[in-house]
Structures are given as structure tokens and as C-alpha cells.
Amino acid sequence: MYEVIFSTSWDNLVKGVTTSIFLLLVSLISILGLSSDSLLLTIVLIIVFSSILLVPYLWMPRGYTVSDSIVTVKRPIGDVRISVAQVPLRWKWTWWGLRLFGSGGLYGYFGIFAFKGMGIVRMHATNRHKLVLIRDIEGRKYLLSPDEPERFIQQTQTPFPTQTTAFL
């Protein structure tokens, strides 16, 4: 199987939100844990605040691969496979949207979103400035953010080389 790998990088909003939330939670653990005389409360705070950081991390897109007409979103918790049905398009970020479920900045933008003019979309992105809209064979819409969006679009439409055997 021949596949092409695409990296993904964080935009400045993701970097800022992730750093801010991390620092806020570390500060809260420090302040509340040190001011409490209860070891149990300190341990519970560490577990709860660590979970707030760990759980979204598991769904964070780490990259994409394209193989034939299948795009795979690489995530720590498990990959998402998307069967591409139409030519993907570049999509410009709009603030006229609503996050229905997922993350809107911590480690990226992933989950289910609703955007004006597009409707419901599943997002697996980390950079609002490099978005690509994909429709699968069932009509679902996905927004991804490969670092090279134009090459990504081209690769989803390029027939892959077949293995040939040379006889001497």
C-alpha cells in the first residue's frame, strides 16, 4: 500500500490556548493543593486537572496520510479513516460557527462543529489558516488542516503508482 504522509502544526491560537490552560491548571493545583491541609484533596485536584489536559490530548490530530481515496487522521486514541468522495476544497475559517462537541483551541479544533452556510462538520484540525473541506461517500463533511493543503488536495486526486515487476 502506497501512502503519503502530511504533517500538521498548531496555529497561534492553539498555542496560546493550550499554554494558558496548562499554566492555569498548574497554578490552580499549586495554590489549592498547598493551601489545603488534606492530602486527599490535593490528590483529587491533581487527578481532575490532569484529566482536563490528558483527555483532549487523546483526540488531537497528529498528522494525516493519504492512500488511494482514503484519508487517515492520525490520533493518539485511534485513527479516523475518511473515504474521499469529491475533490477536497480549501475552506476559509469563519467565526460564524458553533462548537457542538469537542475542543475549540486546546490542542486544536476537533469534534463536531456547525458553521453558517455549511451545516454540521467533523473537525480534525490544528490550524485555522490551512483548512481543507472533505466530503466522504456518505455525504459527511470534514475539516482537516494539513501543513501543505494544496499538495494534500492534489494527492487525494492523484492515482497512486502500481507495483510492477520487471523481468530480465
C-alpha positions as CSV (number, residue, x, y, z in Angstrom):
1,M,0.0,0.0,0.0
2,Y,1.4,3.4,-1.0
3,E,0.6,6.3,1.3
4,V,1.7,9.9,1.6
5,I,2.2,11.5,5.0
6,F,1.2,15.1,5.8
7,S,2.2,16.8,9.0
8,T,0.1,19.3,10.9
9,S,1.2,22.3,13.0
10,W,-0.5,24.4,15.6
11,D,-1.7,28.0,14.8
12,N,-1.0,30.8,17.3
13,L,-4.5,30.5,18.9
14,V,-4.0,26.8,19.6
15,K,-0.5,27.5,21.0
16,G,-1.9,30.3,23.2
17,V,-5.0,28.4,24.5
18,T,-3.0,25.2,25.2
19,T,-0.2,27.1,27.0
20,S,-2.7,29.2,29.0
21,I,-4.8,26.3,30.1
22,F,-1.8,24.3,31.1
23,L,-0.4,27.2,33.2
24,L,-3.8,27.9,34.7
25,L,-4.3,24.3,35.8
26,V,-0.7,24.0,37.2
27,S,-1.3,27.2,39.1
28,L,-4.6,26.0,40.5
29,I,-3.1,22.7,41.6
30,S,-0.3,24.6,43.3
31,I,-2.4,27.2,45.0
32,L,-5.3,24.9,46.1
33,G,-3.0,22.0,46.9
34,L,-0.6,24.0,49.0
35,S,-3.4,25.8,50.8
36,S,-5.2,22.6,51.7
37,D,-4.3,20.5,54.7
38,S,-5.9,17.5,53.1
39,L,-3.6,15.2,51.1
40,L,-6.7,13.5,49.6
41,L,-8.0,16.9,48.3
42,T,-4.6,17.6,46.7
43,I,-4.5,14.2,45.0
44,V,-8.1,14.6,43.7
45,L,-7.2,18.0,42.3
46,I,-4.1,16.6,40.6
47,I,-6.2,13.8,39.0
48,V,-9.1,16.1,37.9
49,F,-6.8,18.8,36.4
50,S,-4.5,16.3,34.8
51,S,-7.6,14.6,33.2
52,I,-8.6,18.0,31.8
53,L,-5.3,18.1,30.0
54,L,-5.0,14.4,29.1
55,V,-8.4,13.6,27.7
56,P,-8.5,16.2,24.9
57,Y,-4.9,15.3,24.0
58,L,-6.0,11.8,23.1
59,W,-8.2,13.2,20.2
60,M,-5.6,15.7,18.9
61,P,-4.8,15.3,15.2
62,R,-1.0,14.5,14.9
63,G,-1.0,14.2,11.1
64,Y,-2.7,12.8,8.1
65,T,-2.0,10.1,5.5
66,V,-3.5,9.7,2.0
67,S,-3.7,6.3,0.4
68,D,-5.8,5.8,-2.7
69,S,-9.0,7.7,-1.9
70,I,-8.7,7.2,1.9
71,V,-7.5,10.0,4.2
72,T,-6.5,8.8,7.6
73,V,-6.4,11.2,10.6
74,K,-3.6,10.1,13.0
75,R,-4.6,10.5,16.7
76,P,-3.3,9.1,19.9
77,I,-6.6,7.4,20.8
78,G,-7.0,5.8,17.3
79,D,-7.1,6.8,13.7
80,V,-10.1,8.1,11.7
81,R,-10.4,6.8,8.1
82,I,-12.3,9.0,5.6
83,S,-13.3,7.8,2.2
84,V,-13.0,10.8,-0.1
85,A,-16.0,11.1,-2.5
86,Q,-15.4,14.6,-4.0
87,V,-12.5,16.8,-4.8
88,P,-11.5,18.4,-1.5
89,L,-11.6,22.2,-1.3
90,R,-9.8,24.9,0.6
91,W,-12.0,26.4,3.2
92,K,-11.7,29.8,4.9
93,W,-12.2,29.9,8.6
94,T,-15.2,31.8,9.8
95,W,-16.2,32.8,13.3
96,W,-19.8,32.2,12.3
97,G,-19.8,28.8,13.8
98,L,-20.6,26.9,16.9
99,R,-18.8,24.0,18.6
100,L,-21.3,21.4,19.4
101,F,-18.9,18.9,21.0
102,G,-15.1,18.8,21.2
103,S,-12.2,21.2,21.5
104,G,-12.1,24.7,20.2
105,G,-8.5,25.5,20.9
106,L,-6.9,23.1,23.4
107,Y,-4.5,21.0,21.3
108,G,-6.5,22.0,18.2
109,Y,-10.0,22.1,16.8
110,F,-11.7,18.7,16.8
111,G,-15.1,17.4,17.4
112,I,-18.4,18.3,15.9
113,F,-19.0,21.9,14.8
114,A,-21.8,23.8,13.0
115,F,-20.9,26.6,10.6
116,K,-23.2,29.1,8.9
117,G,-23.6,28.1,5.2
118,M,-22.0,24.6,5.7
119,G,-24.0,23.0,8.5
120,I,-22.6,20.2,10.6
121,V,-18.9,19.3,10.1
122,R,-16.5,17.0,11.9
123,M,-13.2,18.8,12.5
124,H,-9.8,17.2,12.9
125,A,-7.6,20.4,12.6
126,T,-4.9,22.3,14.4
127,N,-4.5,25.3,12.2
128,R,-7.4,27.6,11.1
129,H,-5.4,29.0,8.2
130,K,-4.8,25.7,6.3
131,L,-8.3,24.1,6.3
132,V,-9.4,21.6,3.7
133,L,-13.0,20.5,3.4
134,I,-13.6,16.9,2.5
135,R,-16.9,15.1,1.8
136,D,-17.0,11.3,2.3
137,I,-19.0,8.8,0.4
138,E,-21.9,9.1,2.9
139,G,-22.1,12.9,2.5
140,R,-20.4,13.8,5.8
141,K,-18.2,16.9,5.9
142,Y,-14.7,17.0,7.5
143,L,-12.3,19.9,8.0
144,L,-8.6,19.0,8.2
145,S,-5.5,21.2,8.3
146,P,-2.5,19.6,6.6
147,D,0.6,21.8,6.5
148,E,0.6,21.6,2.7
149,P,-3.1,22.0,1.8
150,E,-2.7,22.3,-2.0
151,R,-0.4,19.2,-2.2
152,F,-2.9,17.4,0.1
153,I,-5.8,18.2,-2.2
154,Q,-3.7,17.1,-5.2
155,Q,-2.7,13.9,-3.6
156,T,-6.3,12.9,-2.8
157,Q,-7.0,13.0,-6.6
158,T,-3.7,11.5,-7.9
159,P,-3.8,7.9,-8.9
160,F,-1.2,6.0,-6.9
161,P,1.6,4.1,-8.7
162,T,1.0,0.4,-9.1
163,Q,3.7,-2.2,-8.3
164,T,5.2,-3.6,-11.4
165,T,7.6,-6.5,-11.7
166,A,10.5,-6.2,-14.2
167,F,11.5,-9.3,-16.0
168,L,15.1,-9.7,-17.1
